[in-house]
């Protein structure tokens, strides 16, 4: 009842606000592409979309992208276990939940609209997403399966990569070192634009010994990225990009039962090529993508126990193509039709160290998925937008899955909106769930896809000539066939657990009271009948930045409560971070970043205490 009353008061406040306010160009009215595959103003989209800009990414000072999103997107939470690096295999962090849905495979990560996840395990690879390669990020909060298929049941995070900026050559470089743990951050990038051609490339290297004893949580990564484009004609443009990440990570285990020599060496790569067409009445693209991985993991051993007899090795792939066209037959109307295809697969085995014992094969297979979809959008009198779509997904194992979606966005005046949408999301079991044969895996070839229907109402308004903008959303999501692994007995078994229901409220605001000062804040509340691991019941995120002449100050506060790290263990935390930057010369910036300044003692993952106060200082050079 309190939640309903709060929503009613908020929506009434928005509806009665002044109509003369100017739209905040960073929030209301912003053009996005993730929700429709075409340029649409965000407040004309029935879906709820958050946007993180290049400026916000740079101001964060983070080299890894996911912590930036975790601090800025309502309802989104990312697990962490140390000063840097998320890791892989057992005990890894970097799991994303959005409105209670996630667990590694319920929220889809995309790079320029292409799905990015492991072909066998099905989850994203958080250490491979570097902030230096990103122009902006668009996050659909709610089902995005209409356009993107499986794994987008809870939402989609579309990472839009950087291109060259102004004409000619431009670049930047950064060096930063941590106050402890031998932490080092190096980054350099450059771009060129001219005569219908462009090129951008970057290189990153991060390392740390970790904050646990004996360097048991050390992490090291080197990442390279290159993107090129050429304007073939007035209507055609071709782009291609590639990235490669090589990293080494150590897993220390929980403090109650530490692990020795649990190490992993990972290679992840992504290659894509896109041909775009653009004319007055139609535009679209044909894109090919291929991402792959090669993993070597030593599971380690407890102190005093013998070393492991084998290394875990796996190779996986996820490749396919996307073809879509948007037609603009008359004013206010847009029709998008598209087809997708992807193939997921790989192999995994235990490679015995003695060189004599035969390898133990866990999985060696692949599956394909194909889909077609149609989305129709009509705007009437520049105030009312109707949107409806239907996707038909064909899965090699499960057959057909219909995915409908419909919504309406109403702008009673230029600076505010109301939205309502109903959307279905689904997640097909990944290869690990179906076929992975190991003592701990519990594969079940009879699993059914998870499905969810989300109902959502939202509103937004700008005030005071755009200096203040507010948004509010309420949602109810009902699903069935949730895939879980029952470890109460041994060996474990993976099964469909029945029905579930999530509901919640999200609020966000941006305020610029005076020149140079900007304050962002958001609040999210999640209700679930049964505990959802790593999905906070409540979150508050506040970010303030102030520019004064050559100075730039930033403060971030994050509160999260009712976090279940297990079905019975509940956590909460409050953290405060700050950043100060000073432009010493026109092209040279000096900065200091401090994290957990209150020295809070907390754990996000049970048994993995987070670092106390840490500081990083460095320089950033533009050329």
N, C-alpha and C positions, 0 to 999 in steps of 0.2 A: 504494500500500500504506500509506504514511504517513497519507494522508487517511482511509482506511477504519479504520485503527487509532485515529485521533483521534476519529472519529465513534463507534466502539464504546465507547471510554473515557468519552466525554461522555454517551452515552445510559445507560450503566451507572451513572454517578454520579448522574444525574437519577432513575433508577428506584429507587435505594437510599436516596434522601434522606428526611428525616423527614416523616411524613404529617400532623403537627400544625400545620405552618406556615400562617399566614393569607395569603390571596390578596392580591397587590399590586393595588389597585384601578385603578392606571394601566396595568397590563400584563396579567397573567393575569386572566381572568374579565371583562375589559372588554367591554361591549356594543358591537357593530358592526353596520352595516347593508349595507356594500358587497358582501359575499360572497354574500348571499342575498336582498337587498331586504326583509329583515325583521329585527327586533331579535334578535340571537343573541349569546350569550357567545362571545368570541373563541376560547377554548380548546375550544369545541364545534364550531368550524368546521374542516373538513379543510384548507382553504386556509390559507396563511401570510399573516397580515395585520399590518402595522405601523400604529400609530396615533400621530399627532403632535397633541398637545392645544393648546388655546388658550393655556394657561400657557406651554408651551414656545415657541410662536410669539412671544408677548410678550417673554419673556426673551431671545430671540435678538437683539432690536433691529433686525431686518431689515425693510425695507419691501417687498422682493420675496419671494415665497413660495418659489421653487425652491431658493435657497441654504439655507433652513431645512430642507427635506426632504433635500437632499444631505448635510447633516451629521448626520442622525439615522436614516436608513433604510438597513439593511444591503443591500449589493449595488447601491444606486442611485448614479448619478453624473451630474452636470450640467456641461456645458462652460461655461467663462467666458473672457472675453478682456479684461476691464477692470474699472474701479472700480464701474461701474453700467451697466445696460442690456445686453441680449443682441443686439439688432439683428435685421435680416431680410436676405433675399437672400444673395448670396455672402459668405463670411466671417463669417456670423452664428454666435452661440453659443446656449446654452439647449437644446442637444440632450440628451435624456434617454436613458440606457441603464439597464436593470435586468436583472441576471444575464446580461449580454452582448447582450441584445435591445434594440433601440431605433432609433437613427439618425433620430429625428424622427417616425416613423410606427409603430413597433413597440410603444410604450407609450402607452396611451390616457389622456388627461386628461379628467376628468368634473367638472362642477359640479352638485352635488346629483343625481348620477346621470345627467346629460345629457351626451352626447359633445360635446367642444369641440375642433374642429380646422378648418383651412382647407379650404374646399370644393374648391379646385383642387390645391394643393400637398400637402394631407393632413397637415401637421404642426401641432402646437400652437403657440400664440403666447405664449411665456414672459413677455414684458414686461407682459402684461395681467393677470397673476395677482398681486394685491396682498394682503399678509398682513393688512391691517386689515379686510378683508371676510370673513375665514375664522374659523369657529368651531373646526374640527378637520379633519384630513386622514386618510383611511384609504387605505392602499396595499396592494393585493394583489400579493405578490411571486410571480409565476407567472401562467400563462394565465388570463385572465378573460373569454374569448370566449363562454362559456356564457350569461352574462347580458348582455354588452355588445357582442358581435359583433366586427367587424373592428377592427384597430388595437390590440386588447387582447391580442395574441399573447404579449407578454412580461410583461404586467401592467397594472394600472389604478391611477390616482391619482384618488381621489374627493375633491374639495374641497367640504366641507360649509360652506355660507355661514352668516354670523352672523344671529342674530335679536335682538330686544330682550331684555334681561335681566330684572331685577326690575320690579315694578309701578312705574308712574310714569315720569317722564323721567330719563334718565341719558345721559351723554356723556363724551367725552374729546377732547383735542387734543394734538398733539405738534409741536415745532419742533426741528430738528437741523441742524447745519452741520458740514461736513468741514474737516479741517485744511488741505487743499489742493484744487486742481482746481475751486474754486468750487462745491463740492458742497452741495446744500440739500435737506432733506426736510421736507415739511409734511403734516400729516394732521389731520383732524377728523371726528368722527362722533357720532351721537346716536341714541337709541332710546326708544320709548315702548311700554308694555304696560299694558293695562287693559280690563276689560269685554269680554273675548273678542276684542280687537283688538290688533294690534301693528304697529309701524313702526320701521324702522332705515334709516339712510342714512349715507354717509361720502363724503369727498372727499380725494384725495391729489394732491400735486404734488411730483415729484422732478426734480432737474436736476444736471448735472455737465458740466464742460468736458472730462472725460476726463484720462487720465494721459499721453497722447501729445502731441507737440509740435503747436503751431498749432491747438489745439482740434479735432484731426482725429478724436477719439473722443468727441465731445460727445453728450449724451443728455438728453432732456427728455420728461416724461410728465405728463399730467393725467388722473386717473381718478375717475369718479363711480359710486356704487352706491346702490341703494335697494331695500328689500324690505318688503313689507307682507303681513299675514295677518289673517284673520277667521274666527272659529269660527261656522259657519253653524247648526250644531245639535250635539247631543251626539255624533253620529256623523260629521259632515262638517266639514271644514276646508278653506279655500281660501287659497292663497298665490300671490304674484306677485313677480317681481323683475326688475331691469334694471341693466345696467352698461354704461358707455361709457368707452373709453380712447382718447385722442388723444396720439400721441407722435411725436417727431422723433429720428432717430438718424443718426449719421455712422459710416462704415466707413473706418478709416485704412489698411486693407490690411496685409499682413505687413511687418515692418520691413525685409526684404530688397528689397521692391518696393512702397513706399508708394503710396497712391492719393489723389488730390485730388478734392474735390467729390463724393464718393460719399455721397449723402444719401438719406434716406427719410422720408416723412410718412405715418403709418399711422393709420387709424381702425378700431377693433374694437368691436363691440357684441354684447351678449347679452340676450335677453328670454325669459322663461319664465313659465308659469302652471301651477299644479298644484291638483287637487282630490283630497283625501285622505279616505278613509272608514276608520272604526275602530269595531269592535264586538267582542264577546267571542269570537266564533268566526271572524272574518275581518277582514282589513284590506288596503288596497291604495291605488292612486292612478292617476289619469289626468293625464298631464303633456304639455304642448306646449312646444317650445323652438325658438328661432330665433337663430342667431348669424351675423354678417355682417362683412365687411371691405371697406375701400377703401384701396388702396395706390398710392403714387406714389414711384417710385425713379429716381434719377439714378445710373447706374453709375460715374460719375466717369471720371478719366483719370490716367495716369501723368504725373509731372512732365515738362514739355516737350512732351507729346503734346497734340493738339487735343482740345477738349471733345467730349463725346458729342453726337450729332446728334438724339437722341430721349430721351424719358422712358418708363420702363416703367410702365404703369398696369394695375391689375387690380381687379376686384370679385368677391367670392365669397360663397357662402351655404352653410349647413348647417342644415336645419330638419327637423322631424319630430314624432312623438308617441310616447309610451310608455304602455302600459296593462298593469297587472299586479294580481293578487289573490292573497293568501295565505290559505289555509283551514286552520283548526285543528280537524279533525274529532274528535280524541280526544287524551288526554294524551300529550305527547311527540312528536306528529306535526304536521308542517307541510308543506303542498303549495302551491307557488307556480307559477302559470301566467301567462304574459305574452306580449304581442305588441309589436313595435317597427316603426317605419317612419322612414326618413330619406331626404332628397333632398340630394345634393351637387352643386354646380355653380358656374358663374361664367364670366367672360371675362377675357382678358388680351391686351394689345396693346402695340406700340411706337408712341408718339405723337411724331411728328417735330416738332422745335422750330421749323422754318421755316414751319409753317402751310400748306405747299403739298404736300409729299410725303404720299401717302395712308398712313393707319395700317396697320401690319403686324399682322394678327390671328394670335395664337398658338393660342388656344383659345376656344371659345364653346359650351359644352355642359353637360349635367347627367346624372346617373345616380341611380337610386333603389335602395334596399335595403329588404327587409322580412323579418321573422323572427318565429317563434313558439318558445317554450321552456317546458319543464316541469321543475321541481325538486322532489324529494321528500326530506324529511329526517325521520328517526325516532330518538328518544332512548329508550334502554332503561335502566330503573333509575337514571336520572340519571347514568350512567357511560359508556355506549357510544352514540355517535351515528353513524348511517349516513346518507350523503348521496349522491344520484345525480341526474343531470339530463341533458337532451338538448335541443339547439337545432337548429332547421332554418332556415338562412339562405338567402334567395333574393336573388341579385344580378342586376340587369338584364342584365349582360353575361355573367357566368359561370354563371348558373343556381344550382343547389342546393349547399349545403355543410352537412354534418352535423357537429355539434360535441357530442361526449359528454364527460361528466366524472363521476367517482365518487371517494368517499373515506370514511375512517373516522376518528373521533376517540375515544380511549379515556381515561377519567379513572379510574385505579385508586384514587386517593384525591382528596380535594377540591382539593388544591393543586398538582397536576401533571397532565400529559397526554402522550399519544403520538398522533401523527397520521400518516396515510399517504393520499396522493391520487394520482390519475392524471387529467390534464386535457389537452384538446386546445386549441390556440390557432391562430388564422389571421389573415392580413392580406391583404385584397384589394388589388390595385394601385390607386393613386389616379389621378385624372384626369391629373395630370402624367405619370405613367409610361406611360399609355395613349395620350394624344392630343396632348400639348403639342408643337407644332411650332416648333423653334428650333434654331439651330446647335449649342447646347450640351446640348439636352435628351435626345435619343436615344429618343423615344417608340416604344413597341412595343405595338400593339393586340392582339398574340397572347400577352401575358403571362398566367401562371397565378397563382392566389393562393399565398402562402406558407402552410405549415402546420407545426405543431410539436406534439409530445406530450411532456409533462413528467411525470416520476415524482419524487415527493418524500416524504421521511420527516423528521419533526420531533418534538421533545420539549421540555417546559418544566416548571419546578418553582420554587416559592417556598420560602424558608427564613426562619428567625428571625422568626416572626410577620409575615412579609411585607416585612421590611426588605431582603431580597435576593431577586431573581428572575432566573432564567437561562433561555435558550432556545437550541436548536441545530437547524439544518436542513441537510439534504443533498439535492441534486437532480441529476437527469440529464435533459437535454432533447435530443431528436432531432428534426430538421426537414428539410424539403425545399423546393425551388423558391425559395430565397432570391433576392430581387430586388436586382440590383446594376447599376450603370452602368459599362460597360467604356470607359475613356477612353484605352486604349493606342493606339487608332487614331482618326482624325478623319474624319467626325463620330462622336461616341460612340454607343453602342448600349446600351439597357437590356434585360436578359435575366434568365432564371431560371438561377441558378448551380449548382443541384444540392443535395446533402445537406450538413447541418452537425450538429455535436454540441457541446453545452456541458454542463459539470458543475461543481459547486462546493459549498462549505460556507459557512454563515453562522452566526455566534454573536452573541448579544447578552445584556447583563446590565444590571440596575439595582440600585443599592445605596444604602441610607440608613443609614449607621452610627450617626449621632447626629442629634439634633433640628436641623432646618434645613439639613443637608448631604445632597445627592443627587449620585450619580455614575452616569452612563450611558456604556456603551461597546458597540461592536460591531465585529466583524471579518468580512470576507468574502474568499473565495478563489474565483477563476474560472479554469477550465481550458478552453481551446479549441484545436483542432488547428491552426487558422490564426489569425493575428492579427485581433482585432476592434477597430476603431477606437473610441476613447473609452470603453472598458470596462476599467477597471483590473484587473490580475491579482490584486492584493491591496489591501485598504483597511483602515485602522484609524481609528476615530472615537471620541474620548473627550470627554465633556462633563461638567463639574462645576459645580454651583451651590451657594451657601451664603448663607443668610439669617441675619442677626444684628441683632436689633432693627430699626432703620430702614435698615440696609445690606443690599445684595444684590450678591454677587460671582459672576461666571461666567467659566469658562475653557473654550475649545474647542481640541482638537488634531485635525488631520486628516493622515493619511499615505496616499498613493496611489502605487503603483508599477506598473511594466509597463503604462503607458498608451501605446497606439499612436496617435499623431496622424496617421500615415500607415501604410502597410503595412510600412514598414521603420524608421520613426522612433519610438523608445521614450523615454518621459519618466517622471519621478517627482517628487514634491514632498512637503514637510512644512511645514505652516502652523500657527501658534499665534495664536488670537484671544482677547480678554478683554473683559469688560464690568463696570463698577462703577456701581451706582445708589444714591442716597441720598434717602430721603423727607424733604425739607426741611420740609414741612408735611403735614397729613393728606391733602391732595388734590394735592400738588405733588411730583413726582419729578424729580430731576436725575441725569443719567447721562452716562457717557463710554464709548465703545466703540473699541477698537483692533484692527486687523486686520493679519495678517502681521507680528507683533511681532518676529520673528527676522530680518526683512528678507530673507527667502529670495528668491533669484533663480530663477524658474521660468516655464515656459510650459505651459499646458494644451493650447492650440491652437498648432501650429507657426507661428512667426513673430509671435506675439502675446504679448510679455512681460507678465506680470501686475504690478500695482503693488507697490511696496515697502511700508514701514510707512505706514499711514494711521490717522487718528484722527477720530472724530465725537463731538461733545458736544451735548447738548440738554436739553430739559425736557419733561415729560409731565404734563398737568393733567387731573384727573377732576372732573366736576361732575354 
